[in-house]
Amino acid sequence: MTSVLYDAPGPGAKRRNIVYSVLFLIVLALGVWWIYSAMSDKGQLEWAKWSPFTESQAWTTYLLPGLVNTLKAAGLALVIALPLGALFGIARLSDHRWVRVPAGVVVEFFRAIPVLILMVFANQLYAEYTDISTDMRPLYAVVTGLVLYNASVLAEVVRAGILSLPKGQTEAAKAIGLRKGQTMRTILLPQSVTAMLPALVSQLVVIVKDTALGGALLSFTELLSARKTLAANYGNVIPSFIVVAVIFILLNLLLTTFASWLEKRLRRAKRSTGAVLTGATMDDLGATGTPAGLGPMSKTDRANGDAGGGGG
């Protein structure tokens, strides 16, 4: 069976694919064995280094509070950055130059600056010009840096998602008399959500991972920073890294799984017409010639329909 993108593999190609797959599995197995041997030789597989993770103290004192701070910073940044990015993305599509140009400057400026610099700058700004306590300042700085950077990235995602729609959508809206604001709000944005969803989710994953930058320089007690304290107390650096990595993988896998489910649901909703004909509706259709809720046909419409039927 052939495809638009490639031809079906022949017998020789199938044999080569099998050989490549076997070689890959062998290399993978050798890599796993080498890692296992290296960790075993260094004593990283001893039960004493892994046993703290079977006790509640390691979780309740270190890992879970760090995970809560990670989710708190990522959640706040997402809630603020998403509408802000949508606003700037729509502003970049404005017909008014005085709206489009400043929005473009802001987006390109903050998108070009590394998020870590934004966090450090925000932390210093809050320290000198606000009364925010030293305990809350790292959280504010991390959220500010994440919002400024990711809002600019999301603005481009929104703009690209809207521009990816067929021009016929906008032309049809103009034909029925909708203004540009109404077209954007009722037609373009709802349809572009499905196209933007994969990029939005990937950016959410980036937000979750970038919270670790705050723990690196700003003493923000997120998950990776809490791991450092745990490893210092229990002397299990490598096992603690592995456990935290697994937590991040599971968290991001949960986000992508939810996004896949939501995307499928949105696509199914688009395929549905939304019109449901019940028995009562069919009775009304037979009695009045129009389904209930749509209003009776006017004499002109009925005459046009009769004339069209007579012509057939």
PATI-220358 format. One record per residue (C-alpha): residue number from 1; x, y, z. Coordinates in pm, 1 decimal. Layout:
<rs>
   i       c1       c2       c3
 NUM        X        Y        Z
...
</rs>
This chain:
<rs>
   i       c1       c2       c3
   1      0.0      0.0      0.0
   2    143.7    335.1   -103.4
   3    101.7    674.1     58.4
   4    108.2   1030.4    -61.1
   5    438.4   1081.7    121.3
   6    622.8    755.6     49.3
   7    601.4    422.5   -131.2
   8    538.4     99.5     51.2
   9    867.6    -74.5    145.6
  10    965.1   -370.5    -64.0
  11   1116.0   -700.6     57.5
  12   1467.4   -556.0     69.8
  13   1357.2   -247.0    261.2
  14   1164.7   -460.6    508.4
  15   1473.5   -673.2    574.6
  16   1685.0   -360.2    627.6
  17   1426.9   -218.2    868.3
  18   1434.0   -540.4   1069.7
  19   1815.7   -534.8   1080.9
  20   1819.8   -167.6   1187.7
  21   1560.7   -235.1   1458.8
  22   1761.1   -528.7   1596.4
  23   2082.5   -324.9   1595.4
  24   1908.6    -39.0   1773.8
  25   1775.1   -272.4   2043.3
  26   2121.9   -420.9   2090.9
  27   2280.2    -76.8   2127.0
  28   2003.8     28.5   2366.0
  29   2051.6   -282.8   2578.1
  30   2429.2   -223.6   2588.7
  31   2370.5    137.0   2696.3
  32   2135.0     32.1   2975.3
  33   2381.3   -234.4   3089.4
  34   2667.1     19.4   3091.2
  35   2465.1    267.5   3298.8
  36   2360.2     -6.0   3539.5
  37   2720.5   -129.2   3579.4
  38   2854.3    222.9   3633.7
  39   2592.5    299.5   3898.3
  40   2651.9    -35.3   4066.6
  41   3029.6     19.3   4078.8
  42   2981.0    362.5   4237.1
  43   2737.9    225.0   4494.9
  44   2441.7    422.3   4359.7
  45   2216.7    114.9   4360.5
  46   2255.8     42.2   4731.2
  47   1927.6     24.4   4917.2
  48   2044.5    284.9   5169.4
  49   2038.0    550.6   4896.0
  50   1689.5    457.5   4772.0
  51   1520.6    373.2   5101.0
  52   1443.2    740.6   5191.0
  53   1193.2    751.3   4904.6
  54    994.1    473.3   5070.0
  55    946.7    688.1   5380.4
  56    695.0    968.3   5412.0
  57    942.2   1219.7   5557.7
  58   1135.7   1260.7   5231.5
  59    812.7   1334.8   5046.9
  60    629.2   1551.8   5297.7
  61    935.0   1753.3   5398.3
  62   1110.5   1801.0   5065.0
  63    957.3   1670.4   4743.6
  64    586.3   1745.0   4782.9
  65    634.2   2106.3   4904.0
  66    874.8   2160.4   4613.2
  67    622.5   2009.9   4369.5
  68    348.4   2235.7   4508.9
  69    567.1   2544.2   4455.5
  70    648.6   2429.7   4101.5
  71    281.2   2386.3   4017.2
  72    191.4   2714.2   4187.5
  73    445.3   2915.6   3987.9
  74    357.7   2739.2   3661.2
  75    -17.3   2778.5   3720.7
  76      4.7   3148.7   3801.7
  77    231.1   3211.9   3503.2
  78     -4.2   3025.4   3269.3
  79   -318.9   3200.8   3395.6
  80   -158.3   3541.3   3339.1
  81     45.5   3468.0   3025.3
  82   -230.6   3299.8   2823.9
  83   -477.9   3592.8   2806.9
  84   -191.0   3840.0   2782.3
  85    -40.2   3646.5   2492.1
  86   -379.0   3621.7   2320.8
  87   -424.2   3997.9   2357.8
  88    -85.3   4079.2   2205.2
  89   -130.7   3817.1   1933.1
  90   -460.6   3971.6   1826.5
  91   -311.4   4320.5   1855.4
  92    -39.0   4222.3   1606.0
  93   -314.2   4149.3   1353.1
  94   -480.7   4486.4   1399.9
  95   -548.1   4711.2   1100.9
  96   -436.9   5011.5   1308.4
  97    -63.6   5077.6   1289.9
  98    -57.9   5246.1   1631.1
  99   -179.1   4917.7   1783.6
 100      9.5   4670.6   1564.5
 101    357.6   4824.7   1586.1
 102    384.8   4868.0   1968.3
 103    248.5   4517.4   2019.7
 104    509.4   4378.6   1781.5
 105    789.5   4567.6   1957.7
 106    685.5   4435.6   2299.5
 107    655.0   4077.4   2176.1
 108    988.9   4075.3   1993.5
 109   1166.2   4245.4   2285.4
 110   1063.1   4003.5   2557.5
 111   1089.6   3701.4   2329.3
 112   1455.6   3784.6   2262.6
 113   1558.3   3804.9   2630.7
 114   1641.7   3479.2   2815.2
 115   1383.7   3399.4   3078.6
 116   1652.0   3368.5   3347.7
 117   1758.1   3730.7   3294.7
 118   1395.7   3838.2   3326.4
 119   1365.8   3650.3   3656.4
 120   1684.5   3804.7   3798.3
 121   1582.3   4153.2   3684.7
 122   1235.6   4115.1   3837.1
 123   1383.7   3990.8   4165.1
 124   1613.6   4292.3   4187.4
 125   1329.9   4525.9   4093.2
 126   1104.7   4388.5   4365.8
 127   1388.4   4406.5   4620.4
 128   1458.4   4776.3   4560.6
 129   1118.0   4924.9   4480.1
 130    857.5   4712.5   4661.8
 131    783.3   4592.1   5012.3
 132    743.6   4226.3   4913.4
 133    890.5   4000.1   5179.2
 134   1205.5   3801.5   5108.5
 135   1007.7   3476.9   5141.7
 136    761.5   3569.7   4865.4
 137    999.5   3763.7   4642.6
 138   1143.1   3456.9   4459.0
 139    792.4   3339.7   4368.2
 140    698.6   3684.2   4235.0
 141   1022.5   3705.6   4036.2
 142    982.8   3358.0   3884.6
 143    620.9   3421.7   3785.9
 144    707.9   3763.4   3639.3
 145    988.9   3623.4   3427.8
 146    776.0   3333.4   3307.0
 147    482.9   3562.9   3223.0
 148    688.6   3815.9   3026.1
 149    869.1   3554.1   2819.3
 150    589.0   3305.8   2762.7
 151    326.4   3571.8   2691.4
 152    541.5   3692.3   2402.7
 153    582.5   3334.9   2273.5
 154    210.7   3262.2   2311.4
 155    132.4   3583.0   2122.9
 156    312.9   3440.0   1820.9
 157    133.0   3107.4   1865.8
 158   -204.9   3283.8   1866.0
 159   -113.8   3496.9   1565.8
 160      8.8   3195.6   1368.4
 161   -299.8   2995.0   1461.8
 162   -533.8   3266.5   1337.2
 163   -337.2   3319.3   1017.3
 164   -344.4   2945.1    946.7
 165   -721.1   2955.5    892.9
 166   -852.7   2979.8    535.5
 167   -918.0   3333.7    416.8
 168  -1266.0   3225.4    320.7
 169  -1364.9   3233.9    687.3
 170  -1294.9   3606.5    710.6
 171  -1447.3   3676.6    370.4
 172  -1766.1   3490.0    465.2
 173  -1789.2   3688.9    787.8
 174  -1753.3   4014.8    596.5
 175  -2019.9   3899.8    350.9
 176  -2277.9   3864.7    628.5
 177  -2187.6   4204.0    774.9
 178  -1973.8   4110.4   1076.0
 179  -1720.3   4362.6   1197.8
 180  -1359.1   4255.1   1245.5
 181  -1395.5   4231.6   1622.3
 182  -1702.5   4012.9   1587.7
 183  -1526.9   3796.9   1327.9
 184  -1226.2   3748.7   1555.4
 185  -1435.9   3671.3   1862.6
 186  -1701.6   3445.7   1714.1
 187  -1534.0   3279.8   1414.0
 188  -1154.5   3295.9   1400.0
 189  -1054.1   3243.5   1763.5
 190  -1283.9   2944.0   1830.8
 191  -1163.8   2768.1   1514.6
 192   -795.4   2840.0   1572.4
 193   -795.3   2685.8   1920.9
 194   -766.5   2333.8   1779.9
 195   -474.7   2434.3   1559.2
 196   -300.6   2614.1   1846.1
 197   -353.6   2344.2   2109.2
 198    -35.3   2137.0   2048.0
 199    182.4   2448.3   2059.3
 200      3.0   2577.1   2368.5
 201     58.8   2248.9   2551.2
 202    425.3   2236.5   2455.2
 203    464.2   2589.1   2590.3
 204    292.2   2482.5   2911.9
 205    549.1   2204.3   2945.7
 206    822.2   2464.8   2897.4
 207    669.1   2679.1   3173.0
 208    669.3   2385.4   3415.8
 209   1033.5   2304.5   3342.8
 210   1149.9   2668.6   3350.5
 211   1039.7   2704.1   3711.4
 212   1363.1   2518.9   3793.8
 213   1557.7   2827.3   3684.3
 214   1418.8   3013.9   3983.0
 215   1556.7   2750.7   4217.5
 216   1898.6   2773.5   4055.5
 217   1962.2   3144.1   4120.6
 218   1676.5   3293.7   4322.7
 219   1647.9   3042.0   4609.7
 220   1295.7   2955.3   4498.9
 221   1211.9   2624.4   4668.3
 222   1070.6   2443.0   4365.8
 223   1104.3   2070.2   4303.2
 224   1464.7   2069.8   4180.5
 225   1577.7   2299.3   4461.8
 226   1403.7   2077.9   4718.6
 227   1589.7   1782.3   4570.5
 228   1919.1   1952.1   4650.3
 229   1829.1   1980.2   5018.0
 230   1708.2   1620.1   5025.0
 231   2031.2   1494.0   4865.2
 232   2239.8   1692.2   5112.5
 233   2062.3   1527.6   5405.4
 234   2049.3   1170.4   5274.5
 235   2362.0   1163.5   5054.3
 236   2177.5   1025.5   4750.0
 237   2249.0   1273.3   4468.9
 238   2200.3   1044.2   4168.6
 239   1888.2    863.8   4304.0
 240   1728.8   1197.9   4392.0
 241   1792.5   1327.5   4039.3
 242   1632.1   1014.1   3894.3
 243   1324.1   1042.3   4116.1
 244   1275.2   1412.5   4034.6
 245   1322.7   1340.1   3663.7
 246   1052.3   1072.1   3682.6
 247    819.3   1319.3   3856.2
 248    872.8   1577.5   3580.0
 249    819.2   1313.4   3310.2
 250    494.0   1195.6   3469.2
 251    373.6   1553.0   3514.5
 252    442.5   1647.5   3153.6
 253    296.3   1316.8   3031.0
 254    -20.8   1400.1   3221.7
 255    -39.6   1740.6   3053.2
 256     13.5   1601.9   2702.6
 257   -240.1   1323.7   2761.0
 258   -500.1   1575.5   2872.4
 259   -421.3   1792.7   2570.4
 260   -463.8   1497.5   2333.0
 261   -799.3   1415.6   2489.1
 262   -911.4   1778.7   2465.4
 263   -799.6   1807.7   2102.8
 264   -993.5   1495.4   2003.9
 265  -1298.8   1626.0   2183.9
 266  -1277.7   1960.9   2004.1
 267  -1237.3   1790.2   1666.6
 268  -1541.4   1569.9   1733.0
 269  -1741.1   1878.6   1830.3
 270  -1641.9   2046.3   1502.6
 271  -1758.1   1749.0   1297.6
 272  -2099.0   1759.2   1467.7
 273  -2360.7   1982.4   1307.2
 274  -2533.0   2046.0   1635.1
 275  -2877.1   1983.0   1481.6
 276  -3083.1   1714.0   1651.7
 277  -3419.3   1611.9   1502.3
 278  -3651.5   1454.7   1755.6
 279  -3994.9   1303.5   1701.7
 280  -4163.9   1622.9   1817.0
 281  -3953.9   1824.8   1573.6
 282  -4055.3   1601.4   1284.5
 283  -4421.8   1636.6   1381.8
 284  -4384.7   2013.7   1381.6
 285  -4205.9   1993.7   1048.2
 286  -4498.1   1802.9    896.8
 287  -4754.0   2042.9   1041.3
 288  -4592.3   2379.1    964.6
 289  -4322.8   2298.4    710.0
 290  -4057.8   2433.3    951.0
 291  -3888.3   2276.0   1256.2
 292  -3992.6   2419.8   1589.6
 293  -3776.3   2710.6   1695.8
 294  -3691.4   2822.9   1340.4
 295  -4011.5   3018.4   1282.0
 296  -4275.6   2971.9   1012.8
 297  -4192.8   3015.7    647.1
 298  -4303.3   3340.6    494.4
 299  -4537.8   3345.6    196.5
 300  -4255.7   3463.8    -25.8
 301  -4025.3   3178.6     84.6
 302  -4306.2   2925.0     39.5
 303  -4387.6   3065.1   -305.1
 304  -4021.0   3049.4   -403.2
 305  -4000.0   2694.9   -279.5
 306  -4313.2   2594.5   -473.9
 307  -4178.6   2764.2   -786.4
 308  -3846.7   2586.2   -747.1
 309  -4023.6   2253.9   -697.6
 310  -4244.3   2313.0  -1001.7
 311  -3938.0   2390.4  -1212.7
 312  -3786.5   2053.3  -1116.0
</rs>
